[in-house]
Structure formats: C-alpha cells, structure tokens
Amino acid sequence: MATKSILKNINIDNKQFARTFVKALEEAEDSKYRPTKLSRECKEITGDKVREFFRKNENIRD
C-alpha cells in the first residue's frame, strides 16, 4: 500500500459506513501474510540491463 493512502484523512458521516470500516480494519489486523510462490523465474536487473530489456521488448505489445 502506498504511504500517501495510509496518511490520507477520511471523514465518515454514516454510522453504517463507520461500522463497516472498523470491521474491515479488524479483519485486516487478524489476517496473516501468506507468501506467494512465483510461477516464473525472476531476476533483478539494473542500469544498462534495463535499457537492453526494453529495447528487446519494445515491439511486443498487447
């Protein structure tokens, strides 16, 4: 989650929305982080390797 969205002020005028919001926060607190297995090999690339990667793939578009 982006930091900006964490620090955003919210105003809740409706009692039902307030209850729903609190319930969502409580459920999020109780949920556990589950690591995800990657289905593809991944590797970190930096600098010139990034440019090279995009040069190779610039013609591939959806």
C-alpha positions in Angstrom: 0.0 0.0 0.0 1.3 3.4 -0.9 2.3 5.7 2.0 0.1 8.5 0.7 -3.0 6.4 1.0 -2.1 5.4 4.6 -1.8 9.0 5.7 -4.9 10.2 3.9 -7.7 11.7 6.1 -11.1 10.3 5.8 -14.5 11.6 7.0 -17.3 9.1 7.7 -20.7 10.7 8.2 -22.8 7.5 8.1 -22.9 5.2 11.2 -23.2 2.0 9.0 -20.2 3.1 6.9 -18.3 3.6 10.1 -19.1 0.1 11.4 -18.2 -1.4 8.0 -14.8 0.5 8.1 -14.0 -0.7 11.6 -14.9 -4.3 10.7 -12.7 -4.2 7.7 -9.8 -2.8 9.8 -10.3 -5.6 12.4 -10.4 -8.3 9.8 -7.2 -6.9 8.1 -5.5 -6.9 11.5 -6.4 -10.6 12.0 -5.3 -11.7 8.6 -1.9 -13.2 8.2 0.6 -12.6 5.5 0.9 -15.5 3.1 4.0 -15.6 0.9 3.3 -16.2 -2.8 5.2 -18.7 -4.9 6.4 -17.3 -8.2 5.4 -19.3 -11.2 8.2 -17.9 -13.3 11.9 -17.3 -12.8 12.7 -13.8 -11.9 16.0 -11.9 -11.6 16.9 -8.3 -10.7 18.2 -6.1 -13.5 19.6 -2.6 -13.2 21.1 0.2 -15.3 22.1 -0.8 -18.9 20.4 -4.2 -18.5 17.0 -2.4 -18.0 17.6 -0.4 -21.3 18.6 -3.6 -23.1 15.5 -5.4 -21.8 13.1 -2.7 -23.0 14.9 -2.4 -26.4 14.5 -6.1 -26.9 10.8 -5.9 -26.0 9.7 -2.6 -27.4 7.9 -4.2 -30.4 6.0 -6.7 -28.2 2.7 -5.0 -27.2 -0.8 -6.3 -26.2 
